[in-house]
Amino acid sequence: MNEVKSTANEKLISEPEVKLTQLTEPAQPVVRVKESLDAQEIVLDCCLALKQKRLEEAQASFSKLLALPMDEALLEALATCLVTAARRSEVEVFVAWLNIISLQKLPLSQDFLCKLCFVGCDKRLGAAFPALRSLVKGFLRTSAVAEAKQVEKLISELVSLAARMARRGWRAEARWALRLVAWSVLRSQDLRKWQGVFLQLALHFVVEARWDGFVKACGAFPELLYLELAALRRAGRSSLDETTQGAYLQLVLRTWRDIVANVSRTAMQDDMDIFRQWYQYLWQLAGDNARRKRELFVLLQLNICYWQGTRPKTSRKQVQFLKDLLHPSLLNEHYAGLLKKII
């Protein structure tokens, strides 16, 4: 009986100790909450200072934020300050803060960069483009395999941003975003990345053509043509195996075939009319540069031949009106052989 009472007393003594331990465990999260509250107060001070043109106080608040431990909440706070500076047209402050973040090599996120790229383009802050470009390229260079989804989403957002700027008629902002996309794609050996970007660009191209016509869509998305020429050159590389060469060539030709089909359908024209418009656009683009003209016409002839081979019902009656674009043939044996294999 005494042993039972002793055991009960031991339980009564030990249980409060467990509860006391549990109460002491959340000490670390409490510190994090306090830091979060401090960051929110600093952000409010910074944004208010920007609104009232007290730039020195805004700089002091921004420096306080940078001194806090870096996490997602702090990145969000920094983004809020930067966006406010851009919205208040404090371009020098915006650029200076971007350069500080670049020099400190902070661990950035896709969401953080998307917000800054959008506000930079939306407010047409051309002076900030070099600093923004540096941040985006740094993120793309250093991103690990585990962050592949973030990289993919960032590229997707940049394509969508370029399309929005093109729709507004803001060519400089659209080209800035598209060149970042092109830079990212060109340094990649992953064919799936190329396919994803081509698909997105083609979709936006078709939408633009629906609104303003095929030729203006070509002018709004010139990087699509440049990327296709780059893919065409990869299809001609002897260092790649034949399967990879064929995959690059098929990506180029299938993309343009689908673009032509969609544009002709929405414009209620024949496919041959779109090819003829493209020929005129390429002729003007080539100018007096014989090498560029040859490369562009090789691309055109490959596309017409692929369209003829994969859309026999559509092309049967129309291809005779495009014979002048196919003669003389500029296709070498390598491209002609690959074309036969992918049709």
ZIVENKA-V606060 format. One record per pair of residues at least 12 apart in sequence whose ideal C-beta (glycine too) atoms are under 10 Angstrom apart, sorted by sequence separation. I is the first residue (numbers start at 1). J is the second residue. D is the distance in whole Angstrom. If there is no record, write none. Layout:
I_J_D + I_J_D
This chain:
45_57_7 + 46_58_5 + 49_61_6 + 50_62_10 + 65_77_6 + 66_78_8 + 81_93_9 + 82_94_6 + 85_97_7 + 86_98_10 + 116_128_8 + 117_129_9 + 120_132_5 + 139_151_8 + 161_173_8 + 162_174_5 + 165_177_7 + 166_178_9 + 185_197_5 + 205_217_5 + 208_220_5 + 209_221_10 + 235_247_8 + 236_248_9 + 260_272_9 + 262_274_10 + 307_319_8 + 45_58_8 + 46_59_9 + 48_61_9 + 49_62_9 + 65_78_6 + 81_94_10 + 85_98_10 + 119_132_10 + 120_133_10 + 161_174_8 + 162_175_8 + 164_177_9 + 165_178_9 + 184_197_8 + 185_198_9 + 204_217_9 + 205_218_8 + 208_221_7 + 234_247_9 + 235_248_4 + 236_249_9 + 260_273_10 + 261_274_9 + 282_295_10 + 283_296_8 + 46_60_9 + 47_61_9 + 140_154_8 + 162_176_8 + 163_177_9 + 234_248_5 + 235_249_4 + 257_271_9 + 260_274_5 + 263_277_9 + 282_296_4 + 283_297_9 + 304_318_10 + 305_319_9 + 308_322_9 + 45_60_9 + 46_61_4 + 62_77_10 + 65_80_10 + 82_97_6 + 101_116_9 + 116_131_9 + 117_132_6 + 139_154_7 + 140_155_8 + 161_176_9 + 162_177_4 + 163_178_9 + 182_197_9 + 205_220_8 + 233_248_9 + 234_249_9 + 235_250_9 + 259_274_8 + 260_275_7 + 263_278_10 + 281_296_9 + 282_297_7 + 304_319_7 + 307_322_9 + 45_61_5 + 46_62_6 + 62_78_8 + 65_81_7 + 81_97_7 + 82_98_7 + 116_132_6 + 117_133_9 + 161_177_5 + 162_178_5 + 181_197_6 + 185_201_10 + 204_220_9 + 205_221_5 + 231_247_9 + 232_248_7 + 235_251_9 + 44_61_9 + 45_62_10 + 46_63_10 + 160_177_9 + 161_178_9 + 162_179_9 + 204_221_7 + 231_248_5 + 232_249_7 + 234_251_10 + 235_252_7 + 260_277_10 + 279_296_9 + 282_299_8 + 283_300_10 + 42_60_9 + 43_61_8 + 46_64_8 + 98_116_7 + 117_135_9 + 136_154_7 + 158_176_9 + 159_177_8 + 162_180_9 + 230_248_9 + 231_249_8 + 234_252_9 + 235_253_10 + 256_274_10 + 260_278_8 + 278_296_10 + 279_297_8 + 282_300_6 + 304_322_6 + 308_326_9 + 42_61_5 + 43_62_9 + 45_64_9 + 46_65_7 + 62_81_6 + 78_97_8 + 82_101_8 + 97_116_10 + 113_132_8 + 116_135_7 + 117_136_7 + 136_155_10 + 158_177_5 + 159_178_8 + 161_180_10 + 162_181_7 + 181_200_9 + 182_201_10 + 202_221_9 + 205_224_6 + 231_250_10 + 232_251_10 + 256_275_9 + 259_278_9 + 304_323_10 + 41_61_9 + 42_62_8 + 45_65_10 + 61_81_7 + 62_82_9 + 116_136_9 + 157_177_9 + 158_178_8 + 161_181_9 + 181_201_8 + 201_221_6 + 204_224_9 + 205_225_10 + 228_248_10 + 231_251_6 + 232_252_6 + 42_63_10 + 43_64_10 + 158_179_10 + 159_180_10 + 231_252_5 + 232_253_9 + 278_299_10 + 279_300_6 + 301_322_10 + 304_325_6 + 305_326_7 + 42_64_5 + 43_65_7 + 78_100_10 + 94_116_9 + 98_120_9 + 113_135_6 + 114_136_10 + 136_158_8 + 158_180_6 + 159_181_6 + 201_223_7 + 202_224_7 + 230_252_9 + 231_253_10 + 256_278_8 + 278_300_7 + 300_322_10 + 303_325_10 + 304_326_6 + 41_64_10 + 42_65_5 + 58_81_8 + 62_85_9 + 78_101_7 + 112_135_9 + 113_136_6 + 158_181_5 + 178_201_8 + 201_224_5 + 228_251_8 + 229_252_9 + 157_181_10 + 200_224_10 + 201_225_10 + 227_251_10 + 228_252_5 + 231_255_9 + 301_325_7 + 305_329_9 + 39_64_9 + 42_67_10 + 94_119_9 + 95_120_10 + 113_138_10 + 155_180_8 + 156_181_9 + 227_252_9 + 228_253_9 + 275_300_8 + 278_303_8 + 279_304_9 + 300_325_6 + 301_326_6 + 38_64_8 + 39_65_6 + 42_68_8 + 58_84_9 + 75_101_10 + 94_120_8 + 110_136_10 + 113_139_6 + 154_180_9 + 155_181_6 + 158_184_8 + 197_223_10 + 198_224_8 + 201_227_8 + 278_304_10 + 300_326_9 + 301_327_9 + 305_331_8 + 38_65_9 + 58_85_8 + 108_135_7 + 112_139_9 + 113_140_9 + 154_181_10 + 197_224_9 + 201_228_9 + 228_255_7 + 301_328_10 + 78_106_8 + 108_136_9 + 227_255_9 + 228_256_7 + 275_303_8 + 297_325_8 + 301_329_7 + 302_330_9 + 39_68_6 + 79_108_10 + 86_115_10 + 91_120_10 + 94_123_9 + 99_128_10 + 102_131_6 + 106_135_9 + 110_139_8 + 155_184_6 + 198_227_7 + 275_304_6 + 297_326_10 + 301_330_6 + 302_331_7 + 38_68_7 + 39_69_10 + 55_85_9 + 58_88_10 + 78_108_9 + 79_109_9 + 82_112_9 + 86_116_8 + 95_125_8 + 98_128_6 + 101_131_9 + 102_132_10 + 108_138_8 + 109_139_8 + 154_184_8 + 155_185_8 + 197_227_7 + 198_228_8 + 300_330_9 + 301_331_6 + 305_335_9 + 309_339_8 + 43_74_10 + 46_77_9 + 50_81_8 + 62_93_9 + 66_97_9 + 75_106_8 + 94_125_7 + 97_128_10 + 99_130_9 + 100_131_10 + 108_139_5 + 224_255_8 + 225_256_9 + 297_328_10 + 298_329_9 + 299_330_10 + 305_336_9 + 309_340_8 + 36_68_9 + 39_71_9 + 42_74_10 + 46_78_10 + 49_81_10 + 58_90_8 + 74_106_9 + 75_107_8 + 79_111_8 + 83_115_6 + 86_118_10 + 87_119_7 + 91_123_8 + 95_127_6 + 98_130_9 + 99_131_6 + 102_134_5 + 106_138_10 + 107_139_9 + 152_184_10 + 224_256_9 + 272_304_9 + 275_307_8 + 297_329_10 + 298_330_5 + 310_342_9 + 35_68_6 + 40_73_9 + 43_76_9 + 47_80_7 + 51_84_8 + 75_108_7 + 76_109_9 + 79_112_5 + 82_115_8 + 83_116_7 + 86_119_4 + 94_127_9 + 95_128_5 + 98_131_4 + 101_134_10 + 102_135_6 + 105_138_8 + 110_143_9 + 151_184_8 + 155_188_10 + 194_227_8 + 198_231_8 + 271_304_10 + 274_307_10 + 297_330_6 + 298_331_6 + 302_335_6 + 306_339_7 + 309_342_9 + 310_343_6 + 35_69_7 + 39_73_7 + 43_77_5 + 46_80_8 + 47_81_7 + 50_84_5 + 59_93_7 + 62_96_9 + 63_97_10 + 66_100_7 + 70_104_9 + 75_109_6 + 78_112_7 + 79_113_9 + 82_116_6 + 85_119_9 + 86_120_7 + 89_123_7 + 91_125_6 + 94_128_6 + 95_129_10 + 97_131_9 + 98_132_6 + 101_135_7 + 108_142_9 + 194_228_10 + 296_330_10 + 297_331_10 + 298_332_8 + 301_335_9 + 302_336_9 + 305_339_6 + 309_343_4 + 36_71_9 + 39_74_6 + 42_77_7 + 43_78_9 + 46_81_5 + 49_84_10 + 50_85_6 + 53_88_8 + 55_90_7 + 58_93_7 + 62_97_6 + 66_101_8 + 72_107_10 + 76_111_8 + 79_114_9 + 80_115_9 + 83_118_9 + 84_119_9 + 87_122_9 + 88_123_10 + 91_126_9 + 92_127_8 + 95_130_8 + 96_131_9 + 99_134_8 + 107_142_9 + 108_143_10 + 224_259_9 + 272_307_9 + 295_330_9 + 301_336_10 + 305_340_10 + 308_343_9 + 35_71_9 + 43_79_10 + 44_80_9 + 45_81_10 + 46_82_10 + 47_83_9 + 48_84_9 + 50_86_10 + 51_87_10 + 52_88_10 + 70_106_6 + 71_107_9 + 75_111_8 + 76_112_8 + 79_115_5 + 83_119_5 + 86_122_8 + 87_123_7 + 89_125_9 + 91_127_5 + 92_128_10 + 95_131_5 + 98_134_8 + 99_135_9 + 102_138_7 + 194_230_9 + 271_307_7 + 294_330_6 + 299_335_10 + 302_338_9 + 306_342_8 + 32_69_9 + 36_73_6 + 39_76_9 + 40_77_7 + 43_80_5 + 47_84_5 + 50_87_9 + 51_88_6 + 53_90_8 + 55_92_9 + 59_96_8 + 63_100_9 + 70_107_6 + 72_109_7 + 75_112_5 + 79_116_7 + 82_119_8 + 83_120_10 + 86_123_5 + 91_128_7 + 94_131_9 + 95_132_9 + 98_135_7 + 101_138_10 + 105_142_9 + 110_147_8 + 113_150_9 + 117_154_9 + 121_158_10 + 151_188_10 + 159_196_9 + 163_200_9 + 167_204_9 + 194_231_7 + 293_330_10 + 298_335_7 + 302_339_6 + 306_343_6 + 31_69_10 + 35_73_8 + 36_74_9 + 39_77_5 + 43_81_6 + 46_84_7 + 47_85_9 + 50_88_5 + 55_93_6 + 59_97_8 + 62_100_8 + 66_104_7 + 70_108_10 + 78_116_10 + 82_120_9 + 94_132_10 + 109_147_9 + 155_193_8 + 159_197_7 + 162_200_10 + 163_201_9 + 166_204_8 + 185_223_9 + 301_339_10 + 305_343_8 + 32_71_8 + 35_74_8 + 38_77_10 + 39_78_9 + 42_81_9 + 46_85_9 + 51_90_10 + 58_97_9 + 62_101_10 + 72_111_9 + 76_115_9 + 83_122_10 + 86_125_6 + 110_149_9 + 111_150_9 + 114_153_8 + 118_157_8 + 122_161_9 + 158_197_10 + 162_201_9 + 166_205_10 + 40_80_10 + 47_87_10 + 50_90_6 + 66_106_8 + 72_112_9 + 75_115_10 + 79_119_9 + 83_123_10 + 85_125_10 + 110_150_4 + 114_154_7 + 117_157_8 + 118_158_10 + 121_161_6 + 140_180_8 + 152_192_9 + 156_196_8 + 159_199_10 + 160_200_8 + 163_203_9 + 164_204_9 + 167_207_8 + 182_222_10 + 183_223_10 + 186_226_9 + 191_231_9 + 194_234_9 + 271_311_8 + 275_315_10 + 32_73_9 + 36_77_9 + 39_80_10 + 43_84_9 + 47_88_9 + 55_96_10 + 59_100_10 + 109_150_7 + 110_151_7 + 113_154_6 + 117_158_7 + 120_161_10 + 121_162_9 + 124_165_9 + 136_177_9 + 152_193_8 + 155_196_8 + 156_197_9 + 159_200_5 + 163_204_4 + 166_207_10 + 167_208_7 + 182_223_5 + 186_227_8 + 86_128_8 + 108_150_10 + 110_152_9 + 111_153_9 + 112_154_10 + 114_156_10 + 115_157_10 + 118_160_10 + 122_164_9 + 148_190_9 + 151_193_9 + 155_197_6 + 158_200_10 + 159_201_6 + 162_204_8 + 163_205_9 + 166_208_6 + 178_220_9 + 181_223_7 + 182_224_9 + 185_227_6 + 217_259_9 + 272_314_9 + 50_93_7 + 85_128_10 + 110_153_5 + 111_154_9 + 114_157_5 + 118_161_6 + 121_164_8 + 122_165_9 + 129_172_9 + 133_176_8 + 137_180_7 + 140_183_8 + 141_184_10 + 160_203_10 + 169_212_9 + 178_221_7 + 179_222_10 + 180_223_10 + 181_224_10 + 191_234_9 + 256_299_8 + 260_303_8 + 271_314_6 + 272_315_8 + 275_318_9 + 279_322_9 + 50_94_10 + 110_154_4 + 113_157_9 + 114_158_8 + 117_161_6 + 121_165_6 + 124_168_10 + 129_173_9 + 132_176_8 + 133_177_10 + 136_180_6 + 140_184_5 + 152_196_7 + 156_200_6 + 159_203_9 + 160_204_8 + 163_207_7 + 167_211_8 + 178_222_8 + 179_223_7 + 182_226_6 + 186_230_6 + 256_300_9 + 259_303_10 + 260_304_10 + 270_314_9 + 271_315_7 + 275_319_9 + 109_154_9 + 110_155_9 + 113_158_9 + 132_177_10 + 148_193_9 + 152_197_10 + 155_200_8 + 159_204_7 + 163_208_7 + 167_212_9 + 175_220_9 + 178_223_4 + 182_227_6 + 185_230_8 + 186_231_10 + 189_234_9 + 214_259_9 + 272_317_9 + 273_318_9 + 276_321_8 + 279_324_9 + 82_128_10 + 110_156_10 + 111_157_9 + 114_160_10 + 118_164_9 + 122_168_9 + 124_170_7 + 126_172_7 + 130_176_10 + 133_179_8 + 137_183_7 + 141_187_9 + 166_212_9 + 174_220_7 + 175_221_10 + 177_223_9 + 178_224_8 + 181_227_9 + 185_231_9 + 214_260_9 + 217_263_8 + 253_299_9 + 256_302_9 + 257_303_7 + 261_307_9 + 272_318_4 + 275_321_9 + 276_322_7 + 279_325_6 + 110_157_8 + 114_161_8 + 118_165_10 + 121_168_9 + 126_173_8 + 129_176_5 + 133_180_7 + 136_183_9 + 137_184_8 + 140_187_8 + 169_216_10 + 174_221_8 + 175_222_8 + 179_226_9 + 252_299_7 + 256_303_5 + 257_304_10 + 260_307_7 + 270_317_9 + 271_318_6 + 272_319_7 + 275_322_6 + 278_325_10 + 122_170_9 + 124_172_8 + 125_173_9 + 129_177_10 + 132_180_9 + 136_184_9 + 140_188_10 + 171_219_8 + 174_222_10 + 175_223_7 + 178_226_9 + 182_230_8 + 186_234_10 + 255_303_9 + 256_304_10 + 270_318_6 + 271_319_9 + 272_320_9 + 273_321_9 + 276_324_10 + 121_170_7 + 124_173_6 + 171_220_7 + 174_223_9 + 178_227_9 + 214_263_5 + 253_302_6 + 254_303_10 + 257_306_6 + 272_321_5 + 276_325_8 + 123_173_10 + 126_176_8 + 129_179_10 + 133_183_9 + 137_187_10 + 166_216_9 + 205_255_9 + 209_259_8 + 213_263_9 + 214_264_9 + 252_302_8 + 253_303_6 + 256_306_8 + 257_307_5 + 261_311_8 + 264_314_9 + 272_322_6 + 275_325_7 + 121_172_9 + 122_173_8 + 129_180_10 + 166_217_9 + 169_220_9 + 171_222_10 + 189_240_10 + 205_256_10 + 252_303_8 + 253_304_10 + 256_307_8 + 260_311_9 + 270_321_9 + 271_322_9 + 121_173_4 + 195_247_9 + 199_251_10 + 202_254_10 + 206_258_8 + 210_262_9 + 214_266_10 + 253_305_9 + 254_306_8 + 257_309_10 + 120_173_8 + 121_174_8 + 166_219_9 + 167_220_8 + 191_244_7 + 194_247_9 + 198_251_6 + 202_255_5 + 206_259_6 + 209_262_8 + 210_263_8 + 214_267_7 + 225_278_10 + 249_302_7 + 253_306_4 + 257_310_7 + 261_314_8 + 272_325_10 + 166_220_4 + 194_248_8 + 198_252_8 + 201_255_8 + 202_256_8 + 205_259_6 + 206_260_10 + 209_263_5 + 213_267_7 + 252_306_9 + 253_307_8 + 257_311_7 + 260_314_10 + 121_176_7 + 165_220_9 + 166_221_7 + 189_244_9 + 203_258_10 + 206_261_10 + 207_262_10 + 208_263_10 + 209_264_10 + 210_265_10 + 211_266_10 + 214_269_9 + 117_173_10 + 120_176_9 + 121_177_7 + 191_247_6 + 195_251_6 + 198_254_9 + 199_255_8 + 202_258_6 + 203_259_9 + 206_262_5 + 210_266_5 + 225_281_9 + 250_306_8 + 253_309_9 + 254_310_8 + 120_177_10 + 163_220_8 + 191_248_7 + 194_251_6 + 198_255_5 + 202_259_5 + 205_262_9 + 206_263_6 + 209_266_7 + 210_267_8 + 225_282_8 + 249_306_9 + 253_310_8 + 257_314_10 + 162_220_9 + 163_221_8 + 194_252_10 + 198_256_10 + 201_259_9 + 205_263_8 + 209_267_7 + 117_176_9 + 118_177_10 + 162_221_8 + 195_254_10 + 199_258_9 + 203_262_9 + 206_265_10 + 207_266_9 + 214_273_9 + 215_274_10 + 218_277_8 + 117_177_7 + 191_251_7 + 195_255_9 + 198_258_10 + 202_262_8 + 206_266_7 + 214_274_6 + 218_278_7 + 225_285_8 + 250_310_10 + 162_223_8 + 194_255_10 + 159_221_10 + 215_277_6 + 219_281_8 + 233_295_9 + 236_298_10 + 117_180_8 + 214_277_5 + 215_278_8 + 218_281_5 + 222_285_8 + 229_292_9 + 232_295_8 + 159_223_10 + 213_277_8 + 214_278_7 + 217_281_10 + 218_282_9 + 209_274_9 + 215_280_8 + 216_281_10 + 215_281_5 + 219_285_9 + 229_295_6 + 232_298_8 + 214_281_8 + 218_285_8 + 229_296_8 + 232_299_6 + 235_302_9 + 209_277_10 + 231_299_10 + 215_284_9 + 229_298_9 + 229_299_7 + 232_302_8 + 225_296_8 + 228_299_7 + 225_299_8 + 228_303_9 + 249_334_10 + 253_338_10 + 249_335_7 + 253_339_8 + 250_338_9 + 254_342_9 + 245_334_8 + 249_338_5 + 250_339_9 + 253_342_7 + 245_335_10 + 248_338_9 + 249_339_7 + 253_343_9 + 246_337_9 + 247_338_10 + 250_341_9 + 251_342_10 + 242_334_10 + 245_337_10 + 246_338_5 + 249_341_9 + 250_342_5 + 245_338_6 + 246_339_9 + 249_342_6 + 250_343_9 + 242_337_9 + 246_341_6 + 247_342_9 + 236_332_8 + 238_334_9 + 242_338_8 + 245_341_10 + 246_342_5 + 245_342_10 + 236_334_6 + 243_341_9 + 235_334_8 + 236_335_7 + 242_341_8 + 235_335_7 + 236_338_9 + 232_335_8 + 235_338_6 + 235_339_10 + 235_342_10
